[in-house]
Each structure stands twice: as structure tokens, then as C-alpha cells.
Amino acid sequence: MEQRLCLDCGEPLKGRADQKFCNDACRNSYNNKKLGETTNMMRNINRILKKNHAILCELNPSEKTTVLKPVLDKKEFSFNYHTSIYTTKTGRVYYFCYDQGYAELEPGKFVIVRNEEK
């Protein structure tokens, strides 16, 4: 019979035939290693999206406002991260971070809008 080994530490397993880990610590360690990189990447992206959303909310207390790019840059807004894209019939592209969106009106000048869909 082939000896079964713990997937985390490599120690021999004793007990149930479907056992994969020698204890809870090894099971947790294995799963943390396995999910760590993906979880950290998602956590970092979500942090950027939340920061972008907070910046847009701060700059757009009403339904619609305009802002210059240096203001967004100073607040470290990340233009590479958004949750959705909407293109109007006229071809203007809005990038949304949840319910707050922005579009470039002209080079360096943006309009910020809030999506009222519920």
C-alpha cells in the first residue's frame, strides 16, 4: 500500500483514506499558500477601485461636475482601474467605478457623473 503524505508538510498520514492533511494547521497553511497570490491581487485591485470611487464621490457631491486632470492626478486617481464602461450614442466613453463615472470632455478636462440606476 502506498504511503499517503500531508500535502503541506509531507508527514505520513494516519487515519481516514481520504485524509489530505495531518492537522488543521497544515490544512490552513496549504490553503493560505494556494489562495494567497490570487487573494492579494484581488485585494489590491479592490483597494484601488474603492480609492477611485472615493475620489470621484468627493469631487462629485452632486449629480454632475467637471474636473481637471491635475486634480485627479494629485489625488492619485488610477485611470487604469474601473468596474464598467459605457459608450453613449454620440460615442463618448464613460468609465465607471461602481456608480461614479467619468469621461474626458477635452484633453485634460473630465466630467464626473453619478449613475442613478437602482
Secondary structure by P-SEA (a helix, b strand, c coil): cbbbbccccccccccccccccccaaaaaaaaaaaaaaaaaaaaaaaaaaaaaaaaaaaacccccccccaaaaaaacccccccccccccccbbbbbbcccbbbbbccccbbbbbbbccc
